Amino acid sequence: MKKKLEHGIDIEIDELTNSIKNIISGDSFPTEVSIIAKSDLKNITKKNDWLFDWKF
């Protein structure tokens, strides 16, 4: 039997919008959510100004 792969984002959703919204200022930012390819991970590093661990 094949193992089912799960994809998701572990965040708290406090309001449904079409973008990321700054709760304090009310500013919203156009947002696209997509699955990253493993081959892209070598370019997404702190050295290139990414501030979180994509592999985690």
N, CA, C and O atoms as a GROMACS GRO file, in nm:
protein
  224
    1MET      N    1   0.085  -0.118   0.000
    1MET     CA    2   0.000   0.000   0.000
    1MET      C    3   0.089   0.124   0.000
    1MET      O    4   0.186   0.131   0.075
    2LYS      N    5   0.056   0.220  -0.084
    2LYS     CA    6   0.132   0.345  -0.090
    2LYS      C    7   0.100   0.433   0.030
    2LYS      O    8  -0.014   0.441   0.076
    3LYS      N    9   0.203   0.499   0.078
    3LYS     CA   10   0.186   0.594   0.189
    3LYS      C   11   0.132   0.725   0.133
    3LYS      O   12   0.186   0.778   0.036
    4LYS      N   13   0.027   0.776   0.194
    4LYS     CA   14  -0.034   0.903   0.152
    4LYS      C   15   0.053   1.019   0.199
    4LYS      O   16   0.087   1.028   0.318
    5LEU      N   17   0.089   1.108   0.108
    5LEU     CA   18   0.165   1.227   0.143
    5LEU      C   19   0.069   1.340   0.178
    5LEU      O   20  -0.031   1.361   0.110
    6GLU      N   21   0.100   1.410   0.285
    6GLU     CA   22   0.017   1.523   0.325
    6GLU      C   23   0.093   1.652   0.301
    6GLU      O   24   0.213   1.660   0.330
    7HIS      N   25   0.024   1.752   0.250
    7HIS     CA   26   0.082   1.884   0.231
    7HIS      C   27  -0.003   1.982   0.309
    7HIS      O   28  -0.126   1.971   0.312
    8GLY      N   29   0.060   2.077   0.372
    8GLY     CA   30  -0.017   2.175   0.446
    8GLY      C   31   0.070   2.285   0.501
    8GLY      O   32   0.193   2.283   0.488
    9ILE      N   33   0.005   2.381   0.562
    9ILE     CA   34   0.074   2.493   0.624
    9ILE      C   35   0.028   2.498   0.769
    9ILE      O   36  -0.092   2.499   0.796
   10ASP      N   37   0.122   2.501   0.861
   10ASP     CA   38   0.091   2.502   1.003
   10ASP      C   39   0.092   2.646   1.053
   10ASP      O   40   0.191   2.692   1.110
   11ILE      N   41  -0.019   2.717   1.031
   11ILE     CA   42  -0.033   2.855   1.077
   11ILE      C   43  -0.171   2.874   1.138
   11ILE      O   44  -0.261   2.794   1.116
   12GLU      N   45  -0.185   2.979   1.214
   12GLU     CA   46  -0.316   3.013   1.269
   12GLU      C   47  -0.386   3.106   1.170
   12GLU      O   48  -0.331   3.208   1.129
   13ILE      N   49  -0.508   3.071   1.134
   13ILE     CA   50  -0.587   3.154   1.044
   13ILE      C   51  -0.691   3.226   1.127
   13ILE      O   52  -0.778   3.163   1.188
   14ASP      N   53  -0.683   3.359   1.129
   14ASP     CA   54  -0.777   3.436   1.209
   14ASP      C   55  -0.879   3.509   1.123
   14ASP      O   56  -0.976   3.565   1.175
   15GLU      N   57  -0.859   3.509   0.991
   15GLU     CA   58  -0.953   3.573   0.899
   15GLU      C   59  -0.925   3.519   0.759
   15GLU      O   60  -0.809   3.502   0.721
   16LEU      N   61  -1.030   3.490   0.683
   16LEU     CA   62  -1.011   3.444   0.546
   16LEU      C   63  -1.006   3.563   0.452
   16LEU      O   64  -1.101   3.640   0.442
   17THR      N   65  -0.893   3.577   0.384
   17THR     CA   66  -0.874   3.685   0.287
   17THR      C   67  -0.807   3.627   0.163
   17THR      O   68  -0.767   3.511   0.163
   18ASN      N   69  -0.793   3.706   0.058
   18ASN     CA   70  -0.724   3.662  -0.062
   18ASN      C   71  -0.576   3.696  -0.058
   18ASN      O   72  -0.507   3.684  -0.160
   19SER      N   73  -0.526   3.738   0.058
   19SER     CA   74  -0.386   3.779   0.068
   19SER      C   75  -0.340   3.769   0.213
   19SER      O   76  -0.420   3.740   0.302
   20ILE      N   77  -0.212   3.793   0.235
   20ILE     CA   78  -0.160   3.805   0.372
   20ILE      C   79  -0.192   3.946   0.419
   20ILE      O   80  -0.169   4.043   0.346
   21LYS      N   81  -0.246   3.957   0.539
   21LYS     CA   82  -0.289   4.086   0.591
   21LYS      C   83  -0.220   4.115   0.723
   21LYS      O   84  -0.218   4.031   0.813
   22ASN      N   85  -0.163   4.235   0.735
   22ASN     CA   86  -0.104   4.281   0.860
   22ASN      C   87  -0.219   4.326   0.950
   22ASN      O   88  -0.287   4.423   0.920
   23ILE      N   89  -0.239   4.255   1.059
   23ILE     CA   90  -0.353   4.285   1.148
   23ILE      C   91  -0.340   4.422   1.211
   23ILE      O   92  -0.441   4.491   1.230
   24ILE      N   93  -0.219   4.465   1.243
   24ILE     CA   94  -0.198   4.594   1.309
   24ILE      C   95  -0.225   4.711   1.215
   24ILE      O   96  -0.298   4.803   1.251
   25SER      N   97  -0.166   4.708   1.094
   25SER     CA   98  -0.178   4.822   1.003
   25SER      C   99  -0.295   4.809   0.905
   25SER      O  100  -0.340   4.909   0.849
   26GLY      N  101  -0.344   4.687   0.884
   26GLY     CA  102  -0.449   4.666   0.786
   26GLY      C  103  -0.397   4.648   0.644
   26GLY      O  104  -0.475   4.620   0.553
   27ASP      N  105  -0.265   4.664   0.625
   27ASP     CA  106  -0.207   4.644   0.491
   27ASP      C  107  -0.225   4.499   0.448
   27ASP      O  108  -0.217   4.408   0.530
   28SER      N  109  -0.248   4.478   0.319
   28SER     CA  110  -0.255   4.342   0.267
   28SER      C  111  -0.156   4.327   0.153
   28SER      O  112  -0.122   4.423   0.084
   29PHE      N  113  -0.110   4.205   0.135
   29PHE     CA  114  -0.005   4.176   0.038
   29PHE      C  115  -0.050   4.061  -0.051
   29PHE      O  116  -0.088   3.955  -0.001
   30PRO      N  117  -0.047   4.080  -0.184
   30PRO     CA  118  -0.086   3.972  -0.275
   30PRO      C  119  -0.007   3.845  -0.242
   30PRO      O  120   0.114   3.851  -0.218
   31THR      N  121  -0.075   3.731  -0.242
   31THR     CA  122  -0.014   3.608  -0.195
   31THR      C  123  -0.044   3.493  -0.290
   31THR      O  124  -0.156   3.478  -0.339
   32GLU      N  125   0.056   3.413  -0.313
   32GLU     CA  126   0.040   3.290  -0.390
   32GLU      C  127   0.101   3.176  -0.309
   32GLU      O  128   0.215   3.187  -0.263
   33VAL      N  129   0.028   3.068  -0.292
   33VAL     CA  130   0.078   2.952  -0.220
   33VAL      C  131   0.101   2.841  -0.323
   33VAL      O  132   0.012   2.809  -0.401
   34SER      N  133   0.220   2.784  -0.321
   34SER     CA  134   0.251   2.676  -0.414
   34SER      C  135   0.348   2.578  -0.349
   34SER      O  136   0.413   2.610  -0.250
   35ILE      N  137   0.356   2.459  -0.406
   35ILE     CA  138   0.447   2.357  -0.355
   35ILE      C  139   0.584   2.381  -0.416
   35ILE      O  140   0.598   2.405  -0.536
   36ILE      N  141   0.686   2.373  -0.331
   36ILE     CA  142   0.822   2.396  -0.377
   36ILE      C  143   0.885   2.263  -0.420
   36ILE      O  144   0.860   2.159  -0.358
   37ALA      N  145   0.964   2.267  -0.524
   37ALA     CA  146   1.035   2.147  -0.569
   37ALA      C  147   1.160   2.129  -0.484
   37ALA      O  148   1.225   2.226  -0.447
   38LYS      N  149   1.194   2.005  -0.455
   38LYS     CA  150   1.313   1.978  -0.375
   38LYS      C  151   1.438   2.038  -0.440
   38LYS      O  152   1.530   2.082  -0.370
   39SER      N  153   1.443   2.040  -0.572
   39SER     CA  154   1.559   2.094  -0.643
   39SER      C  155   1.575   2.245  -0.623
   39SER      O  156   1.684   2.299  -0.644
   40ASP      N  157   1.469   2.314  -0.582
   40ASP     CA  158   1.476   2.459  -0.558
   40ASP      C  159   1.533   2.494  -0.422
   40ASP      O  160   1.573   2.608  -0.399
   41LEU      N  161   1.539   2.397  -0.330
   41LEU     CA  162   1.582   2.426  -0.194
   41LEU      C  163   1.724   2.479  -0.184
   41LEU      O  164   1.754   2.555  -0.092
   42LYS      N  165   1.813   2.440  -0.276
   42LYS     CA  166   1.952   2.486  -0.268
   42LYS      C  167   1.964   2.637  -0.288
   42LYS      O  168   2.063   2.696  -0.246
   43ASN      N  169   1.865   2.700  -0.351
   43ASN     CA  170   1.868   2.845  -0.375
   43ASN      C  171   1.795   2.925  -0.268
   43ASN      O  172   1.805   3.048  -0.266
   44ILE      N  173   1.724   2.859  -0.182
   44ILE     CA  174   1.644   2.929  -0.082
   44ILE      C  175   1.715   2.915   0.052
   44ILE      O  176   1.690   2.822   0.129
   45THR      N  177   1.805   3.009   0.078
   45THR     CA  178   1.892   3.004   0.195
   45THR      C  179   1.893   3.138   0.268
   45THR      O  180   1.848   3.240   0.215
   46LYS      N  181   1.945   3.136   0.389
   46LYS     CA  182   1.963   3.261   0.464
   46LYS      C  183   2.051   3.358   0.387
   46LYS      O  184   2.031   3.479   0.390
   47LYS      N  185   2.150   3.303   0.317
   47LYS     CA  186   2.242   3.386   0.238
   47LYS      C  187   2.166   3.464   0.130
   47LYS      O  188   2.207   3.573   0.092
   48ASN      N  189   2.056   3.408   0.083
   48ASN     CA  190   1.973   3.475  -0.019
   48ASN      C  191   1.853   3.546   0.044
   48ASN      O  192   1.753   3.571  -0.023
   49ASP      N  193   1.864   3.578   0.173
   49ASP     CA  194   1.764   3.656   0.249
   49ASP      C  195   1.634   3.583   0.282
   49ASP      O  196   1.534   3.648   0.314
   50TRP      N  197   1.634   3.450   0.276
   50TRP     CA  198   1.518   3.375   0.325
   50TRP      C  199   1.538   3.353   0.474
   50TRP      O  200   1.646   3.314   0.517
   51LEU      N  201   1.434   3.379   0.555
   51LEU     CA  202   1.451   3.383   0.698
   51LEU      C  203   1.394   3.263   0.773
   51LEU      O  204   1.380   3.269   0.896
   52PHE      N  205   1.360   3.156   0.704
   52PHE     CA  206   1.312   3.038   0.774
   52PHE      C  207   1.359   2.911   0.706
   52PHE      O  208   1.407   2.914   0.592
   53ASP      N  209   1.345   2.798   0.777
   53ASP     CA  210   1.399   2.671   0.732
   53ASP      C  211   1.297   2.599   0.645
   53ASP      O  212   1.203   2.539   0.695
   54TRP      N  213   1.317   2.606   0.513
   54TRP     CA  214   1.224   2.542   0.418
   54TRP      C  215   1.222   2.392   0.434
   54TRP      O  216   1.118   2.329   0.412
   55LYS      N  217   1.334   2.332   0.471
   55LYS     CA  218   1.340   2.187   0.483
   55LYS      C  219   1.261   2.136   0.602
   55LYS      O  220   1.211   2.024   0.599
   56PHE      N  221   1.249   2.218   0.707
   56PHE     CA  222   1.172   2.179   0.826
   56PHE      C  223   1.027   2.167   0.792
   56PHE      O  224   0.945   2.136   0.878
   0.00000   0.00000   0.00000
